[in-house]
Amino acid sequence: MNWNQLFEKLKEINTKDRVYRDEPMKKHTNFRLGGPAKLLVIPETEERLIETITTLREARAPMLLIGNGTNLLIRDGGFSGVVVKMNHQGMKTVTVEGTKMIVEAGALLSTVSKRAQQAGLSGLEFAGGIPGSLGGAVYMNAGAYGGEMKDVVTSVRILNQSGEVATFAREELSFGYRTSRFHQMGDIVLSVTMELIEMDPSEILMTMKELDFKRTSKQPLDKPSAGSTFKRPEGDYAGRLIDAAGLRGLRYRGARVSPKHCGFVILDGDGCAKDVEVLIGMIQKTVFDQFGVFLEREVIILGDEKGDGDA
Ligand SMILES: Cc1cc2nc3c(=O)[nH]c(=O)nc-3n(C[C@H](O)[C@H](O)[C@H](O)COP(=O)(O)OP(=O)(O)OC[C@H]3O[C@@H](n4cnc5c(N)ncnc54)[C@H](O)[C@@H]3O)c2cc1C
């Protein structure tokens, strides 16, 4: 199947306004960076997602799955394949059953936290300000202010590499610090079941407002970024080490170490993904040379270098 045929086929499966050609990835990432994807599709339902994935696998088309694009740096060459996007533009149904929430993977974590608060369910307060989708949050075992997805997730429905739908319990998800079994397995999270605790909605709201204040006062939320660029090294903080190395505000072309929070690399003015990647390397080298600590990236870098996909 060539790109034209695949484009037409994907439009048959999904409605045609959900399939894009030569789509700039900067429109789909919080960093506002990334060259074009040959095709991009945003399936609206689980059924259409599964049919889309099956079609792509049969056509052996290179595929990249993204959620809300908030932990990603897509390179300037884009992606010479099909990006499948799973965020709130697609599968986002939220169901509350007593203290249980069953949520489709595309729903935004901020929306899910708000729904939990309104339903008088505590446990997701930490997640109110994390801008990702639920699927991305499970993939990353996202966390903040002492909470992590692993504390609330009880099971996950997935689509595996063989096209089968299966359910895994929390114990099978290999959750760790910003990691889960999905980093190895390549399964797609379809929906997530979470168990929460009953609490007065106004009490939950108060905690969420406090955490929101902490976040907005400390993080450079007015600039494009992918959140914390690096994982926390054992016994320390990436931001503290970067600051101590004298890198606060360091700029490489359009990329900059945030003067507000050194753990964030931001886009400040005109720049490209390469600028961010180079600056990340400069930070890693300087911190390693000065303190002997290697800062592991939390941000996921994907896609083609400029020129790679032009053939
Ligand atoms: C301003 C800002 C603040 C942030 N604060 C925090 C924070 O406090 N704590 C924190 O942990 N993170 C934080 N992040 C990072 C980010 O929001 C989280 O990592 C989030 O969980 C990523 O979700 P996403 O939907 O955007 O995933 P994406 O960035 O789109 O994708 C990340 C990875 O998840 C995979 N993925 C996405 N959806 C699925 C799915 N349905 N099934 C399988 N794999 C999937 C993708 O393939 C990719 O490998 C922040 C980011 C920003 C920009």
The ligand as a Tripos MOL2 file, in Angstrom:
@<TRIPOS>MOLECULE
LIG
   53    58     1     0     0
SMALL
NO_CHARGES

@<TRIPOS>ATOM
      1 C1          4.3410   22.1230   31.8230 C.3       1 LIG1
      2 C2          4.5080   20.6390   32.0540 C.ar      1 LIG1
      3 C3          4.4590   20.1340   33.3370 C.ar      1 LIG1
      4 C4          4.6170   18.7520   33.5610 C.ar      1 LIG1
      5 N1          4.5560   18.2770   34.8420 N.ar      1 LIG1
      6 C5          4.7170   16.9690   35.0620 C.ar      1 LIG1
      7 C6          4.6570   16.4370   36.3890 C.ar      1 LIG1
      8 O1          4.4470   17.1450   37.3580 O.2       1 LIG1
      9 N2          4.8390   15.0940   36.5380 N.ar      1 LIG1
     10 C7          5.0690   14.2610   35.4860 C.ar      1 LIG1
     11 O2          5.2170   13.0530   35.7050 O.2       1 LIG1
     12 N3          5.1160   14.7330   34.2270 N.ar      1 LIG1
     13 C8          4.9460   16.0490   33.9880 C.ar      1 LIG1
     14 N4          4.9940   16.5360   32.7010 N.ar      1 LIG1
     15 C9          5.3000   15.6070   31.5820 C.3       1 LIG1
     16 C10         4.0610   14.9920   30.9030 C.3       1 LIG1
     17 O3          2.9230   15.8200   31.0480 O.3       1 LIG1
     18 C11         3.7720   13.6120   31.4390 C.3       1 LIG1
     19 O4          4.8710   12.7530   31.2280 O.3       1 LIG1
     20 C12         2.5380   12.9970   30.7810 C.3       1 LIG1
     21 O5          2.2070   11.8320   31.4710 O.3       1 LIG1
     22 C13         2.7360   12.6570   29.2980 C.3       1 LIG1
     23 O6          1.4660   12.3750   28.7380 O.3       1 LIG1
     24 P1          1.1500   12.6710   27.1950 P.3       1 LIG1
     25 O7         -0.2290   12.2120   26.9170 O.co2     1 LIG1
     26 O8          1.4260   14.0870   26.8740 O.co2     1 LIG1
     27 O9          2.1740   11.7110   26.4970 O.3       1 LIG1
     28 P2          3.1150   12.0090   25.2300 P.3       1 LIG1
     29 O10         4.1140   13.0490   25.6200 O.co2     1 LIG1
     30 O11         2.2950   12.2640   24.0400 O.co2     1 LIG1
     31 O12         3.8350   10.6030   25.0840 O.3       1 LIG1
     32 C14         4.7350   10.1370   26.0780 C.3       1 LIG1
     33 C15         4.9340    8.6390   25.8730 C.3       1 LIG1
     34 O13         3.7330    7.9790   26.2350 O.3       1 LIG1
     35 C16         3.3540    7.0830   25.2020 C.3       1 LIG1
     36 N5          1.8920    7.0190   25.1800 N.ar      1 LIG1
     37 C17         1.0180    8.0390   25.0960 C.ar      1 LIG1
     38 N6         -0.2430    7.5840   25.1000 N.ar      1 LIG1
     39 C18        -0.1580    6.2270   25.1840 C.ar      1 LIG1
     40 C19        -1.1160    5.1750   25.2180 C.ar      1 LIG1
     41 N7         -2.4390    5.4180   25.1560 N.pl3     1 LIG1
     42 N8         -0.6560    3.8940   25.2940 N.ar      1 LIG1
     43 C20         0.6750    3.6240   25.3550 C.ar      1 LIG1
     44 N9          1.6120    4.5840   25.3190 N.ar      1 LIG1
     45 C21         1.2010    5.8690   25.2460 C.ar      1 LIG1
     46 C22         3.9100    7.6840   23.9200 C.3       1 LIG1
     47 O14         4.1090    6.6900   22.9370 O.3       1 LIG1
     48 C23         5.2260    8.2740   24.4170 C.3       1 LIG1
     49 O15         6.2500    7.2960   24.3880 O.3       1 LIG1
     50 C24         4.8270   17.8830   32.4520 C.ar      1 LIG1
     51 C25         4.8670   18.4120   31.1670 C.ar      1 LIG1
     52 C26         4.7120   19.7650   30.9460 C.ar      1 LIG1
     53 C27         4.7480   20.3070   29.5580 C.3       1 LIG1
@<TRIPOS>BOND
     1     1     2 1
     2     2     3 ar
     3     2    52 ar
     4     3     4 ar
     5     4     5 ar
     6     4    50 ar
     7     5     6 ar
     8     6     7 ar
     9     6    13 1
    10     7     8 2
    11     7     9 ar
    12     9    10 ar
    13    10    11 2
    14    10    12 ar
    15    12    13 ar
    16    13    14 ar
    17    14    15 1
    18    14    50 ar
    19    15    16 1
    20    16    17 1
    21    16    18 1
    22    18    19 1
    23    18    20 1
    24    20    21 1
    25    20    22 1
    26    22    23 1
    27    23    24 1
    28    24    25 2
    29    24    26 1
    30    24    27 1
    31    27    28 1
    32    28    29 2
    33    28    30 1
    34    28    31 1
    35    31    32 1
    36    32    33 1
    37    33    34 1
    38    33    48 1
    39    34    35 1
    40    35    36 1
    41    35    46 1
    42    36    37 ar
    43    36    45 ar
    44    37    38 ar
    45    38    39 ar
    46    39    40 ar
    47    39    45 ar
    48    40    41 1
    49    40    42 ar
    50    42    43 ar
    51    43    44 ar
    52    44    45 ar
    53    46    47 1
    54    46    48 1
    55    48    49 1
    56    50    51 ar
    57    51    52 ar
    58    52    53 1
@<TRIPOS>SUBSTRUCTURE
     1 LIG1         1 GROUP 0 **** ****
